[in-house]
Amino acid sequence: MKPQHALPADGCAWVTGASSGIGRSVALELARRGWIVAATARREDELSSLALEAESLLGRIVAYPADVTNPEVLAAVAETIASVHGPIALAFFNAGIAPYIRAPNIDLAAVRQVMDVNVMGVFNGLAAVLPAMALRGRGQIAVTASVAGYGGLPKAAAYGASKAAVINACEALKFDCDALGIKLQLVNPGFVATPLTAKNDFPMPFLVTEEDAAKRTVDGFAEDRFEIHYPRRLSWLMKVVNLLPYPLYFWMVGRTTGTRK
Ligand SMILES: NC(=O)c1ccc[n+]([C@@H]2O[C@H](COP(=O)([O-])OP(=O)(O)OC[C@H]3O[C@@H](n4cnc5c(N)ncnc54)[C@H](OP(=O)(O)O)[C@@H]3O)[C@@H](O)[C@H]2O)c1
């Protein structure tokens, strides 16, 4: 049987990167739909105000501050969440950062940090929940990558590489997860208006709000597809652009981003 999507009756949801942007809005959307949501990020004050904001909703949000780059801490948090709220039925590994990296001065510390948060943070989360889900023979995991993981984009050498790694990792793990009864999905957003993109100094076509992104993400959790991608106008365009031969790819991306005349 195909792995099934998780329901609030199966246990609780765990969202990382919940203190702002997409993660925050997804946590609220899940609580609106009746989930008990364990919310993780480093900023405790933001998580506390999120929990307060959810008080009037059908479900609720409980703060579990942690740094996703610490595997021991993340494993301990997962254990605590399960012991307090019941099994983690749905995990959304979404924490991420996106500093610009440009030639000729490669900021190695920034590259390492991106890989640590965006790639190792996801693996740390997966390691924390997969064994228990495998034992139960059910569970659902969604991981936020990005359409920037489809192919190289200006300024995104480390960010895009981290998201390409996450896309590849999820494709690979889907084979095992399917056999274990665990539903694994990728979330590949285009541009979403969040603190992460607020610093962007280039045009962001088809920008969507974080509330819209959250709705599309949570709706996607109940669907049968492996990849939840939006807005479709941009994600399909990016998919097609990444099929082009390199000279055309560099010309088109260069022109549309203003990096090539
Ligand atoms: N916005 C977009 O257009 C867009 C497009 C495609 C993909 N994405 C992806 O969507 C995800 C969410 O991004 P966003 O746009 O919502 O950005 P955001 O508002 O900046 O949120 C990022 C979240 O990640 C958390 N985080 C960062 N480092 C962390 C760490 N070491 N440990 C725990 N949590 C950490 C932040 O919380 P603390 O600072 O409190 O720890 C925050 O809650 C990211 O993976 C991003 O790459 C975004």
Ligand as a Chemical Component Dictionary entry (heavy atoms), coordinates in Angstrom:
data_LIG
# 
_chem_comp.id                   LIG 
_chem_comp.type                 NON-POLYMER 
_chem_comp.pdbx_formal_charge   0 
_chem_comp.three_letter_code    LIG 
# 
loop_
_chem_comp_atom.comp_id 
_chem_comp_atom.atom_id 
_chem_comp_atom.alt_atom_id 
_chem_comp_atom.type_symbol 
_chem_comp_atom.charge 
_chem_comp_atom.model_Cartn_x 
_chem_comp_atom.model_Cartn_y 
_chem_comp_atom.model_Cartn_z 
_chem_comp_atom.pdbx_ordinal 
LIG N1  N1  N 0  11.122 32.827 0.817  1  
LIG C1  C1  C 0  11.336 32.240 -0.346 2  
LIG O1  O1  O 0  11.142 32.846 -1.426 3  
LIG C2  C2  C 0  11.790 30.817 -0.401 4  
LIG C3  C3  C 0  11.806 30.194 -1.657 5  
LIG C4  C4  C 0  12.224 28.871 -1.744 6  
LIG C5  C5  C 0  12.588 28.202 -0.598 7  
LIG N2  N2  N 1  12.573 28.835 0.610  8  
LIG C6  C6  C 0  12.985 28.059 1.779  9  
LIG O2  O2  O 0  11.933 28.084 2.709  10 
LIG C7  C7  C 0  12.467 27.896 4.016  11 
LIG C8  C8  C 0  11.930 28.968 4.930  12 
LIG O3  O3  O 0  12.400 30.215 4.442  13 
LIG P1  P1  P 0  11.642 31.593 4.693  14 
LIG O4  O4  O 0  11.607 32.294 3.401  15 
LIG O5  O5  O -1 10.406 31.350 5.455  16 
LIG O6  O6  O 0  12.748 32.327 5.563  17 
LIG P2  P2  P 0  12.745 32.978 7.033  18 
LIG O7  O7  O 0  11.522 33.771 7.260  19 
LIG O8  O8  O 0  14.074 33.640 7.152  20 
LIG O9  O9  O 0  12.677 31.705 7.971  21 
LIG C9  C9  C 0  13.782 30.871 8.165  22 
LIG C10 C10 C 0  13.508 30.052 9.397  23 
LIG O10 O10 O 0  14.613 29.149 9.590  24 
LIG C11 C11 C 0  15.014 29.232 10.944 25 
LIG N3  N3  N 0  16.422 28.893 11.108 26 
LIG C12 C12 C 0  17.482 29.437 10.484 27 
LIG N4  N4  N 0  18.614 28.881 10.951 28 
LIG C13 C13 C 0  18.248 27.982 11.894 29 
LIG C14 C14 C 0  18.940 27.105 12.742 30 
LIG N5  N5  N 0  20.294 27.022 12.730 31 
LIG N6  N6  N 0  18.250 26.311 13.598 32 
LIG C15 C15 C 0  16.895 26.390 13.637 33 
LIG N7  N7  N 0  16.176 27.185 12.856 34 
LIG C16 C16 C 0  16.848 27.985 11.999 35 
LIG C17 C17 C 0  14.712 30.681 11.342 36 
LIG O11 O11 O 0  14.539 30.765 12.742 37 
LIG P3  P3  P 0  15.597 31.325 13.808 38 
LIG O12 O12 O 0  16.358 32.432 13.154 39 
LIG O13 O13 O 0  14.710 31.776 14.939 40 
LIG O14 O14 O 0  16.435 30.160 14.187 41 
LIG C18 C18 C 0  13.390 30.892 10.648 42 
LIG O15 O15 O 0  12.350 30.400 11.449 43 
LIG C19 C19 C 0  13.989 27.923 3.859  44 
LIG O16 O16 O 0  14.485 26.603 3.819  45 
LIG C20 C20 C 0  14.177 28.596 2.522  46 
LIG O17 O17 O 0  15.381 28.239 1.917  47 
LIG C21 C21 C 0  12.175 30.120 0.719  48 
# 
loop_
_chem_comp_bond.comp_id 
_chem_comp_bond.atom_id_1 
_chem_comp_bond.atom_id_2 
_chem_comp_bond.value_order 
_chem_comp_bond.pdbx_ordinal 
LIG N1  C1  SING 1  
LIG C1  O1  DOUB 2  
LIG C1  C2  SING 3  
LIG C2  C3  SING 4  
LIG C2  C21 DOUB 5  
LIG C3  C4  DOUB 6  
LIG C4  C5  SING 7  
LIG C5  N2  DOUB 8  
LIG N2  C6  SING 9  
LIG N2  C21 SING 10 
LIG C6  O2  SING 11 
LIG C6  C20 SING 12 
LIG O2  C7  SING 13 
LIG C7  C8  SING 14 
LIG C7  C19 SING 15 
LIG C8  O3  SING 16 
LIG O3  P1  SING 17 
LIG P1  O4  DOUB 18 
LIG P1  O5  SING 19 
LIG P1  O6  SING 20 
LIG O6  P2  SING 21 
LIG P2  O7  DOUB 22 
LIG P2  O8  SING 23 
LIG P2  O9  SING 24 
LIG O9  C9  SING 25 
LIG C9  C10 SING 26 
LIG C10 O10 SING 27 
LIG C10 C18 SING 28 
LIG O10 C11 SING 29 
LIG C11 N3  SING 30 
LIG C11 C17 SING 31 
LIG N3  C12 SING 32 
LIG N3  C16 SING 33 
LIG C12 N4  DOUB 34 
LIG N4  C13 SING 35 
LIG C13 C14 SING 36 
LIG C13 C16 DOUB 37 
LIG C14 N5  SING 38 
LIG C14 N6  DOUB 39 
LIG N6  C15 SING 40 
LIG C15 N7  DOUB 41 
LIG N7  C16 SING 42 
LIG C17 O11 SING 43 
LIG C17 C18 SING 44 
LIG O11 P3  SING 45 
LIG P3  O12 DOUB 46 
LIG P3  O13 SING 47 
LIG P3  O14 SING 48 
LIG C18 O15 SING 49 
LIG C19 O16 SING 50 
LIG C19 C20 SING 51 
LIG C20 O17 SING 52 
# 
